[in-house]
Amino acid sequence: MLKYTCPSRILRIGIPKVRLYTTTTPHTSPNGPGDGLPIPPTLLNKRKTEARSSSDPLFTEETRQRLERLRRHQFHPTNIPDSPDFGTNQYISIDEKLKQQLKDIVSQFNAPVRYAIAYGSGVFRQAGYDDQKKPMMDFIFGVSHPGHWHALNMQQHPHHYSSIRFLGSGSVALLQEKVGAGLYFNPYVEMDGMTIKYGVVSIDKLCKDLIDWETLYVAGRMHKPVKILRDDARVRLANQVNLTEAVRVALLTLPERFNEAELFERIAGISYTGDFRMIVGENPNKVRNIVQGQMDHFHRLYFGLLDDLPNVAILNNGQFQQNQNPRFRGLMVQKLPKTLYNKVVAEHRSQALRNNTDIPEDKIELHQQIAASPELSSYIDRGKEIFNLITTFILNLAILINPTPTTGLRDIIGRTALTQSIKGVVTAGPWRTSRYAAEKLAKWWSAKK
């Protein structure tokens, strides 16, 4: 079983790892006596960097304040793994009555659900949607053993499945795990007077996607507000990594100054880059509608993560300013999710070969070179430009047939979105699939008017 709770992994992705140290060495300020705070030996030498502040533009006043807070361990408690409040920024409030209804639905499943979330316009308001219409409620269930889970669920809820259930739970689990994004969806299920759609994913697959962005199917969904109905400590840790990585990717594609709405729209749009459904089948204003209707929820999710980054400062006018120094940005490139990092580096090497540019052997210098490249945004999200439906479909089919490494988010998301959609025809059945597609097309057409 894959585990992702290694402290070194936490340090690598930049979430502060704070422990109580037994050293009695006092923290002596350059301007006066020590304040008595015990600090780890590795931080004692950091005071030497202050002597460089007068000559090094990297060490601005904002940076000095961040370094001082680092020495005093003054981080948002939601970002400190040892804190009892770690990850509570993920707890989003919704109407109490609705929350209880959603929990009651989850509790009706006899098969064990370790982690459960509800999401989408049925749970969270989106700008531009008719509040009188009752949309389908969307759930994702994280389970330990998909084959066992489907066997139990088929006994209790056989009508939730299409005719594929006659192949047995093992075949359903195999289809879930090996095709698409590792999820199995049952749509248009009637429970407690609600129409729901629920997806089943293994905890291992879920955590791996949250940390490495292998498919970005669930990780991208969880960049946006979701309502946690059953929590799991391992998933909460992995998702905090996921949210931090989303902030870094957004920062690398944003200008020096930006506001919250621009940041949140960039984050919310990550999972739609290269998704052929955004051409037809989804509201083209979907990203903006999500953010405008949920600004407070996005602020709760991300403000603490953003405020703890040493290279971002909050200005008096409410805007943010990020330090564009390649040393800071090189660190963000280094800490990109594994799948995206490999694609960005590969694309940069190809670009350098085409331009006869030398590639540094030192990784730190390589990351700084990538960070300073004017092509960085295109490395990350190549394909954000609008393609027509036929071009996108053919391109994604080509990726399926010949899965050679291409670049960035579009490659990660495009292939998975297409295969998951094709798998949905098999798992949901032709009637449910046709109904779902018709509703999506109606939303798209309404938004185009």
KOLDOSE-548407 format. One record per residue (C-alpha): chain; x, y, z; residue number from 1. Coordinates in steps of 0.001 Angstrom, whole numbers, plus 524288, in hexadecimal, padded with zeros to 5 digits. Example, Ala and Ser with C-alpha at 12.3 -4.5 7.8 and 13.67 -1.06 7.14 Angstrom:
REM KOLDOSE-548407
<A; <8300C; 7EE6C; 81E78>; 1>
<A; <83566; 7FBDC; 81BE4>; 2>
***
This chain:
REM KOLDOSE-548407
<A; <80000; 80000; 80000>; 1>
<A; <80524; 80D46; 7FC58>; 2>
<A; <80726; 816E2; 80754>; 3>
<A; <8090E; 82577; 8063C>; 4>
<A; <80B28; 82A12; 8140A>; 5>
<A; <819F8; 82A8C; 81409>; 6>
<A; <81ECB; 8370C; 81ABD>; 7>
<A; <82941; 83903; 8105E>; 8>
<A; <81EA3; 83903; 80616>; 9>
<A; <81781; 84398; 80DAB>; 10>
<A; <823DC; 84BA8; 80E40>; 11>
<A; <82612; 849D4; 7FFBA>; 12>
<A; <818EB; 84F82; 7FC11>; 13>
<A; <81AD8; 85ADB; 80516>; 14>
<A; <810BC; 85903; 80FC8>; 15>
<A; <817B3; 85D59; 81C29>; 16>
<A; <81BDA; 85209; 824B1>; 17>
<A; <81C8B; 8573B; 8328C>; 18>
<A; <82098; 84F69; 83E72>; 19>
<A; <8242A; 852CD; 84C45>; 20>
<A; <832D5; 8529D; 84E0A>; 21>
<A; <839B3; 84F41; 85AA1>; 22>
<A; <84530; 85841; 858AC>; 23>
<A; <84680; 8630B; 862C3>; 24>
<A; <84DBE; 86C23; 859AB>; 25>
<A; <84701; 87956; 85AEB>; 26>
<A; <8435A; 8817E; 84F27>; 27>
<A; <84BC8; 88D86; 8508D>; 28>
<A; <8474A; 89904; 84870>; 29>
<A; <851B6; 8A169; 841E0>; 30>
<A; <84B36; 8AD18; 8485C>; 31>
<A; <84A65; 8A835; 85631>; 32>
<A; <849D9; 89C9B; 85F8C>; 33>
<A; <843B5; 88FA8; 85BCD>; 34>
<A; <83513; 88DC4; 85C8B>; 35>
<A; <836A8; 88038; 86250>; 36>
<A; <830A0; 878D9; 856E5>; 37>
<A; <83758; 86BB9; 854CC>; 38>
<A; <83AC2; 869F4; 8468D>; 39>
<A; <840D9; 85ED6; 83EDE>; 40>
<A; <84F67; 85FB7; 83C12>; 41>
<A; <84CB2; 86037; 82D6E>; 42>
<A; <8464D; 86D73; 82F22>; 43>
<A; <850FC; 873B0; 8375C>; 44>
<A; <85967; 876F5; 82B9D>; 45>
<A; <84E34; 87D42; 82423>; 46>
<A; <850BC; 88A32; 82B10>; 47>
<A; <85CF6; 88B94; 822D7>; 48>
<A; <85479; 88DE4; 816F8>; 49>
<A; <8500C; 89AE2; 81CAA>; 50>
<A; <85D85; 8A08A; 81A42>; 51>
<A; <85B22; 89EC6; 80BC4>; 52>
<A; <84E5F; 8A663; 80BC3>; 53>
<A; <85470; 8B383; 8088D>; 54>
<A; <85AB9; 8AEA1; 7FBF6>; 55>
<A; <851E0; 8A380; 7F777>; 56>
<A; <844D3; 8A7A9; 7F183>; 57>
<A; <83F4F; 89A36; 7F4A7>; 58>
<A; <83EFC; 89DE2; 80306>; 59>
<A; <83446; 8A80F; 8033C>; 60>
<A; <82D4A; 8ACA2; 80F64>; 61>
<A; <82258; 8A2ED; 80CB3>; 62>
<A; <82C38; 897E8; 80B96>; 63>
<A; <832AD; 89B99; 81870>; 64>
<A; <82575; 89B53; 81F17>; 65>
<A; <822AF; 88DE7; 81973>; 66>
<A; <82FEB; 888C1; 81DE3>; 67>
<A; <82D8F; 88E2B; 82B6E>; 68>
<A; <8207D; 88776; 82C14>; 69>
<A; <826EE; 87AE5; 82769>; 70>
<A; <8306B; 87B95; 832E0>; 71>
<A; <8255D; 87DD4; 83C71>; 72>
<A; <81CF0; 872F4; 8369C>; 73>
<A; <811CF; 87C6D; 833F9>; 74>
<A; <80A64; 87510; 82981>; 75>
<A; <7FBF0; 87328; 82767>; 76>
<A; <7F88D; 8674B; 82FDC>; 77>
<A; <7F0DD; 86164; 8248E>; 78>
<A; <7FDE9; 85F82; 81D78>; 79>
<A; <8056D; 85919; 828A4>; 80>
<A; <80420; 84A30; 827FA>; 81>
<A; <805E4; 8487F; 836B3>; 82>
<A; <7FB38; 85260; 839B5>; 83>
<A; <7ED98; 84D8D; 83D58>; 84>
<A; <7E888; 857C2; 833BE>; 85>
<A; <7F063; 8526E; 82850>; 86>
<A; <7E84C; 85204; 81BF1>; 87>
<A; <7DC3D; 85844; 821EF>; 88>
<A; <7DC96; 8625A; 81710>; 89>
<A; <7D6AC; 8573A; 80F0F>; 90>
<A; <7CA79; 8572A; 81796>; 91>
<A; <7C095; 85F51; 81028>; 92>
<A; <7B3B2; 86339; 8167D>; 93>
<A; <7A6CE; 860E0; 80F79>; 94>
<A; <79886; 8615C; 81373>; 95>
<A; <796D7; 8589D; 81F60>; 96>
<A; <78A93; 8520A; 81A26>; 97>
<A; <7910F; 84EF5; 80D23>; 98>
<A; <79D2D; 849E0; 8140A>; 99>
<A; <794FE; 84062; 81BFC>; 100>
<A; <78DCC; 83BC3; 80FCB>; 101>
<A; <79ABD; 83911; 8090C>; 102>
<A; <7A01A; 831D7; 814E3>; 103>
<A; <793B5; 829B5; 815B3>; 104>
<A; <7958E; 8256A; 8079C>; 105>
<A; <7A391; 82108; 80A32>; 106>
<A; <79F4D; 8199C; 8165F>; 107>
<A; <795BE; 81176; 80E54>; 108>
<A; <7A0EB; 80A59; 8078E>; 109>
<A; <7A445; 7FDC3; 80EAF>; 110>
<A; <7B12B; 7FC9F; 8076E>; 111>
<A; <7BB90; 803C5; 80F7B>; 112>
<A; <7BE8D; 811AA; 80AF6>; 113>
<A; <7CB21; 81726; 810D0>; 114>
<A; <7CA98; 82494; 80A9C>; 115>
<A; <7BEF9; 82B92; 804A1>; 116>
<A; <7BD11; 838D6; 7FE63>; 117>
<A; <7B1A4; 83FB2; 7F7EA>; 118>
<A; <7B461; 849EE; 7ED96>; 119>
<A; <7AF1B; 85177; 7E210>; 120>
<A; <7A411; 85AF6; 7DFA9>; 121>
<A; <79A96; 8529C; 7E774>; 122>
<A; <7A288; 85537; 7F3C0>; 123>
<A; <7A8E5; 8626E; 7F130>; 124>
<A; <7A29C; 86DE9; 7EA70>; 125>
<A; <7A84B; 871C9; 7DD49>; 126>
<A; <7A5E9; 87EF0; 7D6FE>; 127>
<A; <79D53; 87E5C; 7CAEE>; 128>
<A; <795A4; 8723A; 7CEE8>; 129>
<A; <786F5; 8717A; 7D133>; 130>
<A; <784E1; 86F5B; 7DFC6>; 131>
<A; <7773A; 869CC; 7DD29>; 132>
<A; <77C8C; 85E10; 7D5E0>; 133>
<A; <78129; 852A5; 7DE06>; 134>
<A; <78DF6; 84D96; 7D85C>; 135>
<A; <79334; 84000; 7DA88>; 136>
<A; <79AD7; 83E9B; 7E736>; 137>
<A; <7A8C4; 83A05; 7E4D1>; 138>
<A; <7B062; 83155; 7EE31>; 139>
<A; <7BDB5; 82AD5; 7EE42>; 140>
<A; <7C02A; 81F5C; 7F76F>; 141>
<A; <7CDEF; 81B41; 7FB39>; 142>
<A; <7CE69; 80CBA; 7FE76>; 143>
<A; <7D905; 80340; 802A6>; 144>
<A; <7D611; 7F7C4; 7F99B>; 145>
<A; <7CDEE; 7FAF0; 7ED76>; 146>
<A; <7CB02; 7ECC0; 7E9ED>; 147>
<A; <7C5C4; 7E99B; 7F770>; 148>
<A; <7BE6D; 7F685; 7F7E4>; 149>
<A; <7B767; 7F42C; 7EAFF>; 150>
<A; <7B3FD; 7E63D; 7EF01>; 151>
<A; <7AD25; 7EB3A; 7FB39>; 152>
<A; <7A6D5; 7F699; 7F428>; 153>
<A; <7A1AA; 7EE09; 7E920>; 154>
<A; <79AC2; 7E5AD; 7F335>; 155>
<A; <7948C; 7F192; 7F9A0>; 156>
<A; <7926D; 7FA60; 7EDBC>; 157>
<A; <79288; 7F225; 7E140>; 158>
<A; <789ED; 7FC32; 7DA4D>; 159>
<A; <794C3; 8066C; 7DBAE>; 160>
<A; <79CC6; 7FF27; 7D16D>; 161>
<A; <79B17; 7FD3E; 7C2E5>; 162>
<A; <79B0D; 7EFA4; 7BCE6>; 163>
<A; <7A9B3; 7EF1E; 7BF2D>; 164>
<A; <7A697; 7EA10; 7CCDA>; 165>
<A; <7A40D; 7DCB0; 7C6CB>; 166>
<A; <7B2B5; 7DBAD; 7C45B>; 167>
<A; <7B4DF; 7DBD3; 7D305>; 168>
<A; <7BB33; 7E503; 7DCC1>; 169>
<A; <7C8EC; 7E0FC; 7D8B1>; 170>
<A; <7C6B6; 7E58E; 7CABC>; 171>
<A; <7C0AD; 7F241; 7CF76>; 172>
<A; <7CC55; 7F4C1; 7D864>; 173>
<A; <7D5D5; 7F16B; 7CD64>; 174>
<A; <7CF10; 7FAFF; 7C451>; 175>
<A; <7CF56; 80539; 7CF0B>; 176>
<A; <7DDC4; 803BD; 7D214>; 177>
<A; <7E38B; 80197; 7C48D>; 178>
<A; <7DBE9; 80ACB; 7BBB3>; 179>
<A; <7DB28; 81990; 7BCAE>; 180>
<A; <7DD62; 82089; 7C97F>; 181>
<A; <7DB1D; 81514; 7D2A5>; 182>
<A; <7CCE4; 81841; 7D5BB>; 183>
<A; <7C025; 8110B; 7D395>; 184>
<A; <7B402; 819B8; 7D2BC>; 185>
<A; <7A5D3; 8161C; 7D4D3>; 186>
<A; <79D6B; 8219F; 7D022>; 187>
<A; <78ED4; 8246D; 7D164>; 188>
<A; <78CDF; 81CE6; 7DDEC>; 189>
<A; <780B5; 8207D; 7E5C7>; 190>
<A; <782D1; 820E8; 7F481>; 191>
<A; <77ADD; 8283C; 7FEC9>; 192>
<A; <773EF; 83045; 7F484>; 193>
<A; <780CA; 834B2; 7EE70>; 194>
<A; <78709; 83139; 7E186>; 195>
<A; <79549; 82E33; 7E40F>; 196>
<A; <7A173; 829F2; 7DCCE>; 197>
<A; <7AC35; 8234B; 7E47D>; 198>
<A; <7B9E3; 81F94; 7E085>; 199>
<A; <7C206; 8152E; 7E73E>; 200>
<A; <7D0DC; 81620; 7E819>; 201>
<A; <7DAFA; 80EB8; 7EFF8>; 202>
<A; <7E19A; 81649; 7FAE4>; 203>
<A; <7EEE5; 812EB; 7F518>; 204>
<A; <7EB49; 81821; 7E7A4>; 205>
<A; <7E515; 82439; 7EDA9>; 206>
<A; <7F10F; 827C8; 7F5C9>; 207>
<A; <7FA59; 82551; 7EA85>; 208>
<A; <7F298; 82E4C; 7E1A4>; 209>
<A; <7F1EF; 838D2; 7EC20>; 210>
<A; <800AF; 838BC; 7EDEF>; 211>
<A; <80618; 83590; 7E068>; 212>
<A; <7FB14; 83A8E; 7D7A3>; 213>
<A; <7FB67; 82DF0; 7CFBD>; 214>
<A; <7EE23; 830C1; 7C994>; 215>
<A; <7E99C; 83D28; 7D09B>; 216>
<A; <7DBCF; 837C9; 7CFC8>; 217>
<A; <7D918; 83778; 7DE63>; 218>
<A; <7E465; 84068; 7E236>; 219>
<A; <7DF19; 84AE8; 7D925>; 220>
<A; <7D15E; 8493A; 7DE6B>; 221>
<A; <7D6C1; 84B58; 7EC25>; 222>
<A; <7DD8E; 85803; 7E84F>; 223>
<A; <7CFE1; 85D94; 7E979>; 224>
<A; <7C74C; 85DA4; 7F5B0>; 225>
<A; <7C1B6; 85067; 7F95A>; 226>
<A; <7B9E1; 84C47; 80536>; 227>
<A; <7C0CE; 841B4; 80CF6>; 228>
<A; <7B69F; 83860; 81277>; 229>
<A; <7C017; 82E0E; 8177A>; 230>
<A; <7CE21; 831CA; 819F5>; 231>
<A; <7DA93; 829D7; 8195D>; 232>
<A; <7E782; 82EDE; 81ECC>; 233>
<A; <7EF90; 82961; 813A3>; 234>
<A; <7E6EF; 82FA9; 8094D>; 235>
<A; <7E6C0; 83C87; 810BB>; 236>
<A; <7F59C; 83CF6; 810B7>; 237>
<A; <7F646; 83961; 8024B>; 238>
<A; <7EC3E; 843B6; 7FEE3>; 239>
<A; <7F3B2; 84E30; 8064D>; 240>
<A; <7FF27; 84AB7; 7FD86>; 241>
<A; <7F602; 84B95; 7F1D3>; 242>
<A; <7F111; 85923; 7F59E>; 243>
<A; <7FEEA; 85E19; 7F7E6>; 244>
<A; <80327; 85914; 7EA99>; 245>
<A; <7F781; 85FCB; 7E445>; 246>
<A; <7FBC1; 86CCB; 7EA3F>; 247>
<A; <80984; 86B10; 7E4DA>; 248>
<A; <804D1; 867C4; 7D72E>; 249>
<A; <7FBE4; 873A5; 7D743>; 250>
<A; <806D5; 87C8B; 7DC01>; 251>
<A; <80FF4; 877E5; 7D141>; 252>
<A; <805F1; 87BF8; 7C708>; 253>
<A; <8019C; 888D2; 7CD60>; 254>
<A; <80819; 89634; 7CC04>; 255>
<A; <80F8F; 89CC0; 7D70B>; 256>
<A; <8032C; 8A338; 7DC4E>; 257>
<A; <7F5DC; 89CBE; 7DCA6>; 258>
<A; <7E96C; 89C6A; 7E4B2>; 259>
<A; <7E21C; 89159; 7EB5C>; 260>
<A; <7D848; 88F89; 7E063>; 261>
<A; <7E32C; 88DF6; 7D65D>; 262>
<A; <7EA26; 88425; 7DF14>; 263>
<A; <7DDE0; 87C3C; 7E1C2>; 264>
<A; <7D9B4; 87C0A; 7D382>; 265>
<A; <7E736; 87749; 7CFBC>; 266>
<A; <7E682; 86C84; 7DA05>; 267>
<A; <7D88D; 868A3; 7D6AA>; 268>
<A; <7DC1C; 86807; 7C83D>; 269>
<A; <7E799; 85EBA; 7C9F4>; 270>
<A; <7DF3D; 8527D; 7C8F1>; 271>
<A; <7D84C; 8571C; 7BC97>; 272>
<A; <7E48F; 8595F; 7B481>; 273>
<A; <7E3F6; 85021; 7A8E3>; 274>
<A; <7D6F3; 84A26; 7AD02>; 275>
<A; <7CF73; 84821; 7A04B>; 276>
<A; <7C29A; 84985; 7A7D4>; 277>
<A; <7C55F; 8580F; 7A974>; 278>
<A; <7C3BA; 859CC; 79ACB>; 279>
<A; <7B63B; 85398; 79AA2>; 280>
<A; <7AEFD; 84E2F; 7A655>; 281>
<A; <7B2F4; 857EE; 7B0C7>; 282>
<A; <7AF07; 865EC; 7B337>; 283>
<A; <7BA21; 86DF9; 7AD1D>; 284>
<A; <7B8F6; 8776F; 7B898>; 285>
<A; <7BA02; 86C62; 7C25F>; 286>
<A; <7C6D3; 87087; 7C8C3>; 287>
<A; <7C2A7; 87EA5; 7CAC8>; 288>
<A; <7B551; 87A5D; 7CFD3>; 289>
<A; <7BB79; 87113; 7D9A4>; 290>
<A; <7C476; 87B83; 7DF39>; 291>
<A; <7BA95; 886A2; 7DF6C>; 292>
<A; <7B0BE; 87E7A; 7E6D6>; 293>
<A; <7BA8B; 87914; 7F0AB>; 294>
<A; <7C491; 883BB; 7F384>; 295>
<A; <7C391; 881DE; 80240>; 296>
<A; <7C5C4; 8733C; 800FF>; 297>
<A; <7D19C; 8751D; 7F835>; 298>
<A; <7D711; 87F07; 801D8>; 299>
<A; <7D5C6; 87531; 80CF3>; 300>
<A; <7DC6F; 86A9D; 80500>; 301>
<A; <7E807; 8726E; 80033>; 302>
<A; <7EACB; 87EBD; 807F7>; 303>
<A; <7F2BD; 8780D; 8129E>; 304>
<A; <7FAB4; 87081; 8089D>; 305>
<A; <7FD6F; 87CCC; 800CD>; 306>
<A; <8009D; 88508; 80CB8>; 307>
<A; <80AC5; 87B33; 81168>; 308>
<A; <81275; 87B9A; 804AB>; 309>
<A; <81EBA; 883ED; 8067E>; 310>
<A; <81E52; 8895A; 7F8B2>; 311>
<A; <8108E; 88F2F; 7F941>; 312>
<A; <80CD9; 89BE2; 8000D>; 313>
<A; <7FF7A; 8A1FD; 8025A>; 314>
<A; <7FEDF; 8B02F; 7FE06>; 315>
<A; <7F6EE; 8BAFF; 8044D>; 316>
<A; <7ED47; 8BB48; 7F8FD>; 317>
<A; <7E9A0; 8AD01; 7FB18>; 318>
<A; <7F1CA; 8A816; 7EFD3>; 319>
<A; <7FCDC; 89E50; 7F0C2>; 320>
<A; <80AC8; 89FFD; 7EC05>; 321>
<A; <813D5; 8949A; 7E97B>; 322>
<A; <82297; 89528; 7E909>; 323>
<A; <82694; 8923A; 7DB09>; 324>
<A; <834A5; 88F16; 7DE8B>; 325>
<A; <83888; 88277; 7D76B>; 326>
<A; <83D9D; 87CB7; 7E423>; 327>
<A; <83012; 87CF7; 7EA27>; 328>
<A; <82947; 878DF; 7DDAF>; 329>
<A; <83354; 86E2F; 7DB69>; 330>
<A; <82F7D; 8684C; 7E879>; 331>
<A; <82142; 8684F; 7E438>; 332>
<A; <824F0; 8615F; 7D797>; 333>
<A; <82C75; 8574D; 7DF8A>; 334>
<A; <8206B; 854BB; 7E7F0>; 335>
<A; <816BB; 852F6; 7DCDC>; 336>
<A; <80ED4; 8464D; 7DD82>; 337>
<A; <816C3; 83AE0; 7D877>; 338>
<A; <80F2C; 83882; 7CBDC>; 339>
<A; <80E9D; 846D4; 7C81E>; 340>
<A; <81CCE; 8491C; 7CC20>; 341>
<A; <821A3; 83E6D; 7C2FA>; 342>
<A; <819D1; 843E7; 7B79F>; 343>
<A; <81E41; 851EE; 7B9FC>; 344>
<A; <82C99; 84DFB; 7BAA7>; 345>
<A; <82B57; 8458D; 7AE6A>; 346>
<A; <824D8; 8509D; 7A6F2>; 347>
<A; <82F31; 85A5F; 7AB54>; 348>
<A; <83A19; 8514C; 7A6E1>; 349>
<A; <83394; 84FCE; 7999B>; 350>
<A; <831E7; 85E73; 79869>; 351>
<A; <8401B; 860BB; 79C2B>; 352>
<A; <844C1; 8570F; 791E1>; 353>
<A; <83CB1; 85DE0; 7877D>; 354>
<A; <8426C; 86B0A; 78B7E>; 355>
<A; <85063; 865E0; 78D51>; 356>
<A; <84FFA; 869FD; 79B94>; 357>
<A; <85915; 86398; 7A568>; 358>
<A; <8526C; 85B64; 7AFE8>; 359>
<A; <858C1; 85C61; 7BD67>; 360>
<A; <85CCA; 84F77; 7C365>; 361>
<A; <85A2F; 854AC; 7D107>; 362>
<A; <84BD0; 852B1; 7D466>; 363>
<A; <84AB6; 85F49; 7DC1E>; 364>
<A; <84FCE; 866FE; 7D07D>; 365>
<A; <846C4; 85F5B; 7C76F>; 366>
<A; <83AEB; 862B5; 7CFC8>; 367>
<A; <83EBE; 87101; 7CFE0>; 368>
<A; <84087; 870DF; 7C126>; 369>
<A; <832F7; 86B03; 7BF81>; 370>
<A; <82D47; 874F2; 7C8FD>; 371>
<A; <83326; 8802E; 7C139>; 372>
<A; <82E8E; 87AED; 7B41A>; 373>
<A; <82420; 8830A; 7AD2B>; 374>
<A; <81E63; 875FA; 7A8D0>; 375>
<A; <81BBC; 8712B; 7B6AE>; 376>
<A; <80D0F; 87363; 7B622>; 377>
<A; <80C03; 86BF9; 7A963>; 378>
<A; <8140B; 860D7; 7AF1C>; 379>
<A; <80A36; 85FC2; 7BA23>; 380>
<A; <7FD66; 8610B; 7B30A>; 381>
<A; <7FFE5; 85F85; 7A485>; 382>
<A; <7F303; 85DFC; 79DBA>; 383>
<A; <7EB2B; 86813; 7A53C>; 384>
<A; <7E841; 86E98; 7985E>; 385>
<A; <7DAEF; 86B1C; 792F3>; 386>
<A; <7DAB2; 85F4A; 789F6>; 387>
<A; <7CEC2; 85B2E; 7825F>; 388>
<A; <7C838; 84E9B; 78690>; 389>
<A; <7CD0C; 84641; 77B3B>; 390>
<A; <7DB38; 84A7A; 77D0C>; 391>
<A; <7DAB4; 847EA; 78BA0>; 392>
<A; <7D458; 83A9D; 789F8>; 393>
<A; <7DE43; 83633; 77FBF>; 394>
<A; <7E989; 83B85; 787C5>; 395>
<A; <7E523; 83443; 793E1>; 396>
<A; <7E323; 827C7; 78C16>; 397>
<A; <7F104; 8294B; 786FD>; 398>
<A; <7F5DF; 82A7B; 794EE>; 399>
<A; <7EE9C; 81DF4; 79874>; 400>
<A; <7F42C; 8167A; 78CE8>; 401>
<A; <801F4; 81BEB; 78E2F>; 402>
<A; <80427; 82003; 79C5B>; 403>
<A; <81114; 826FF; 79A41>; 404>
<A; <8149E; 8316C; 7A440>; 405>
<A; <80F70; 83EAB; 7A03A>; 406>
<A; <80E5F; 84A92; 7A86D>; 407>
<A; <8076D; 84F3B; 7B456>; 408>
<A; <7F9D4; 84F27; 7B9AC>; 409>
<A; <7F301; 84D32; 7AC9F>; 410>
<A; <7F97D; 84008; 7AAC1>; 411>
<A; <7F6D1; 83B8C; 7B8B2>; 412>
<A; <7E884; 83F87; 7B88D>; 413>
<A; <7E4C8; 83DAD; 7AA4C>; 414>
<A; <7E7C7; 82F2E; 7A979>; 415>
<A; <7E13F; 82BF8; 7B66B>; 416>
<A; <7D50E; 83415; 7B3CC>; 417>
<A; <7D2E9; 82D2D; 7A6E3>; 418>
<A; <7D52B; 81F53; 7ABE3>; 419>
<A; <7CCF0; 821C8; 7B805>; 420>
<A; <7C1E5; 826EF; 7AF69>; 421>
<A; <7C29E; 81B19; 7A672>; 422>
<A; <7C2B8; 81233; 7B256>; 423>
<A; <7B67E; 81927; 7B732>; 424>
<A; <7AEE1; 81408; 7AB6E>; 425>
<A; <7B1E6; 8062B; 7AFF5>; 426>
<A; <7B015; 80811; 7BE92>; 427>
<A; <7A3E0; 8108D; 7BE48>; 428>
<A; <79D5F; 80A26; 7B29B>; 429>
<A; <798DC; 810A6; 7A602>; 430>
<A; <78C19; 8165C; 7AB60>; 431>
<A; <79234; 81D05; 7B72C>; 432>
<A; <79DAE; 821A1; 7AEF8>; 433>
<A; <7949D; 8279E; 7A4C9>; 434>
<A; <78CCB; 82E84; 7AF57>; 435>
<A; <7990A; 833D5; 7B5D8>; 436>
<A; <79EB4; 8387C; 7A8E1>; 437>
<A; <791DD; 83F1A; 7A530>; 438>
<A; <7918D; 846A9; 7B200>; 439>
<A; <79FB0; 84AFD; 7B05F>; 440>
<A; <79D18; 84F7D; 7A27A>; 441>
<A; <7912E; 8570E; 7A70B>; 442>
<A; <7998A; 85E37; 7B11B>; 443>
<A; <7A3D9; 86124; 7A6E0>; 444>
<A; <799DC; 8663A; 79D12>; 445>
<A; <7930A; 86E93; 7A754>; 446>
<A; <79FF9; 874E6; 7AB29>; 447>
<A; <7A360; 877A4; 79CDF>; 448>
<A; <796E6; 87F8F; 79AA9>; 449>
***
